[in-house]
Amino acid sequence: MKRFLLLATVAALLVPAVPAPAAEDVVRLGNLKFAHYGAVWYMKEIAPKYNLKIDEKVFGKGLDIIPAVIAGEIDVTASALDAAIAGRAAGAQVYVVAGFAKGGSRIVGRADLKLKTVADLKGKKVGVARGGAQELGLLAELAKFGLTWSDKPGKDVQIVYLAYADINGALLGKNIDAMSQSEPQSTQAISKGFGNEIVKPYDTEMGEPIRAMVMTKKMYEEKKDVAARVMKCFVEATKLFLEKPDVAEKYVREQVFKGQLSAEDYRDSMSNAAFTYDISEKHVQVVTDFMQKYGVGRMEKPPVAKEWVKLDLLEQAKKALGAK
């Protein structure tokens, strides 16, 4: 018996120990609650596959994330490009590493006013959130039609700055005459009968707005392996939503909006938006130039796109996962 126990002990010692699985790397993600941000929300569902844990924090608007980035509280964020550019100009050490959505913006008028074109906004109050794609798109459209604007009375159009969550209510309550709003909120205003579409603001030199996936310089440069896995997680989530729109709809409606977004409103919203992986250095520079031109972000020194657009990890992830 003793001989048996001795042999068993020796055998156990000879068996190589199985290493414990490595702890998941925690990635702090800043996010916003919009339909076209759905694939970014989905990242946390598949993150364990990449040995990641997504610690998601939802903000009211893109500009609200920047202080958290500067304070070192966020590693990666989904943001309107305008907010990312303003953040970089304010000193946030970040890189644009991908695009994740395009479109998703609409100028909507009060249904009872029957506003048909941007020119009809003369003499009206227009609500918009400060620092997002909707603000810049609105200003570009007003300039195209030769209209002046200010957040004070006295110009052709009075801009009323509101939180995203308050804009629809202001239109419904007739406190503003029109709004430049994101999706699905603009679609919901139309489907509920108190708004009508004036224009999708994509017919200026900026084209469709592209939302940016932004990563801190610290993560990109000092945690390259984690950064690469984050990009693979993002690309896989986006690829799934592009290839299986029914999965995307179910997830956004049930998990992001908790059943408060109808199937019709989701589909109408996404007819004016699309998931994507891509963004270009040229687009970032064009948007930067427009921001400077119209005073959005109040940038003393606008960032130069070629210095902070880093798309190498995106291209590697797309290649690895067969994404086009």
N, C-alpha and C positions, 0 to 999 in steps of 0.2 A: 504493500500500500504506500509506504514511504517512497519507494522507488518510483511509483506511478506519479505521486504528487511532485517529486523532484523533476521528472521528465516534463510534466505538464507546465511547471513553472518556467523551466528552461525554454520550452516551446513558445510560451507566452512572451518571453523576453525577446525571442528572435523575430516575432511578428512585428513589422514596422508599424509604428503608431500612426493612426489616421489623423491628420491635422484638423483642428476645428475650423469650420468655415469662417472666412474673414468677415468681420463686421461690415454691414452695409455703410457705404459712404453717404452721409447726409448732405443733400443739396437744398439750399433754401431758395425757393422759387417765388417771385413776385408775379401776381396774375391779376387779370381783370375779368369781370363777368359779362362777356358778350358771346353771341352765338359763334362767331368766327374764331374765337379763342379756344374752341372745343378740343382740338388735338393737344394743345398745351395742357389743358386740364387732364386729359387722358394719360399723360406721361406718368403720373403717380401710380396708375393701375398696372403698368408693365415695368415700372422701375426696378422691382426686385430681380427681374431677369438680367439686369445689368449691374447687379449688386449695388443698387442705389436705393435710397429712401428720400422721396421728395417731400420736403417740409414746405407746404404751400401756404402763402399768405395772400389774401385777396384785398386789393386796394380799390379806392373809389375812382381814381383816374391815374393815368401814367405818370403825371408829374408828382403824385404823392409817393411814388416808389423811389424817386431819386434820393431824397434824404436818407432813406433806409439803406440804399446802396452806398452812399457816401459814408454812412455810419458803420459799414461793414456787416450789416444785418441780412443782406440779400446777395446771393451768388449769381443767379440767373433770373432774368425777368422778361416777360412778354409785354411789349409796350408799343404804343403808337411811336412811329419813327420820330415825330416832332419832339416828343418828350425825351426820347433818348438823346437826340441832338442837343437839346437844351441842357440836359444833365451833363453831357460831355463838356459843353461850353462852361458849365458851372464848376467843373473840376472833378466830376465823377470819373474814376479810372475804369472805363468800360470799353468793350469792343462789340460791334455788331457782328454776330456770327451766323445769322440766318434770317430769312423772312419766314413768317408763319401764316399770314393771311393777307389777302388783297381785297380792295373794295370795301364794302361794309359801311358806307356813308351815304346820307341822303339829306337834301334840303326839303323840308316839308312845311307847307303853309296851313293855317287854320282853314278847315273845310268851308266855313261860312263866308270867308273872304274871297274864295275862288281865285287865288293867286296862281298865275300860269307860268310866268317867267321870272328870272332873277330881277329884271327891270321893275317888276311889280313890287319889289321890296322897298322901293323909295318911299320914305315917310313912315316906315314900319319898324317895329322892334323885333329883333331876331335873337333867340336864345341859343347858346352854345356853351360847351365846357371849354375852359381855357387850356391851351397847351396840347390839344389832340389833333388828330388828322381832320376832324370835323371843323375846327377853327380855321386851319390853314386853307382847307378846301373852300370854305365860305368866303374868306377874304380874297382868294384868287378869283372866285366867281364875281364878287362885287367889283373888283378891279377890272375884270374883263368887260363888264357892262358900264364902266365909267362912273360907278357910284362911290361916294365917300362914306366913311364910317367912323364911329367913336363909341365908347361906352358912356358918353355923356350926350345930352340933346344938342342939336345944332348941325349935325351932318345929315347926309341923305338917309343913312340907316343907323339906328341905335343898337349897338351890340349889348345884350344882357348876358352876363356870365353867370352860369348856374352849374351845379353838380349834375352829372349825367342823370342821376335818379330823380332830379327835380324838373328836368326840362319838359317831359311829356305832361306832367301835371300843370306846368305853367301854360302850355299850349291849350290844354283842355279847359283851364280856368280863364282863358283869354287874357292872361297877363302879358303874353307875347303874341305876336302875329304870325311868326314862323320860327322854325328851329333848324339847326344843322345838327343832325343826330346820328348816332351809330345804330347798328342792328343788334337785337331785334326791335329796339324801342321805336325806330322810325316806322317799321312795318306794322307794329302794334297800333300806333296812332292812326295809320291809314285803315287798318282792318276794323278798328273800333269806331270809325266814322268821324273822328274829330280832326283828322289831318288829310291833306292831299299832297301827292308828290309834285314838287316844282322841278327839281332836277337832281340827277346823280352827278356830283361835282367832279367829273373825270375828264372834262373836255378842255382843260388848260394844259400848259406844258408839263405839269407834274404827272398827268395821267391818273391812273388809279392809285390810291394810297396803299403802300405796303407796310404792314406792321412788322416790327423787328424783334428777333430774339437777341437779347443783349446779355453778355457775360462779363463778369468783372475781370479786369486785367490779372488780378491775383490768381483766380481759378484757371484762366487760360494759360498763364505762363508758369505757375508754380504747381498746378495739379493737372498736368496735361492728360494723364490717364483718366482721371475722373471727368475732365472736360470732354474727352473723346467719347466716353460712355454716355454722358448726358446728350451729346449730339446724336448718337445712335438711337437712344431712347426717343428723342424728339422725331427723328426721321421715321422710325417704325410706327409711332403713333400717327403721324401725318399720312404715311403711306396707307395705313389701315383705313383712315377716314376718307382718303381719296378713292380707294378701291372699293370700299363698302359704305356707301353713303347712308344705308339703312342703319348700320351700326353707329355711325356718327350722329344721326338724328336721334336715335334711342338714347344714346349717352347724354347728349346735350340737353334734351328735353327732360329726361328723368333724373340725371345726376347733377347737372349744372344748374338747371332752372327748377328742379324739384316738382315737375308737373305743371308749372305755371306758364309754359309756352306751348301753344297748340301746334299740331302737326302742320296746319296751313301756315301759321305765322313763321314756323321754323323754315319751311320750304321757300316762302316768300323772302325771308331774310337772306337765305343762302343763294337765292337767285341774284342777289346784289352783293355777294361776297364769295370768296373761295379760299379753301385751305391751300397752302403752298409751302415749299421749302426755301424758295429763292428770293434773293434781293441782290441788287447790283451796287457797286461803288458809284456808278453814274447816278442812279436814282437817289442815293443818299446825298450826293452833292447837290443835285437839283433841288431837293427839298430844303437843304441847308440854305441855299441861295434865296429861295422864296421866303423862308423864315426871316432872313436878314432884311429882305426887301420890304416885308410888311410888318416888321417889328415884333414878330412872334418869338417869345422866349427871351427877349431883351438881352441878346448876346453881345458882349463887348468884343469877344474874339471868337468868331464862328469856327468850329472844328473843320479840318480838311478831311474829306471822306477817305482818301487813300491812306491816311495815318491811323485809322481806327476801324476800318472794315476788314475783317479777317474771316475768310470763307474756306480756309483749308480743311478744318475739321468737318465742316458740312460736306464738302466734296468727298472726303474720305468715307464718311458715314453713308452717303448716298451710294457710293460705289460698293461698299461692303454689303449693303442691303438691297442692291439692285433697284434703287429708286431713280426715276428719271426726272 
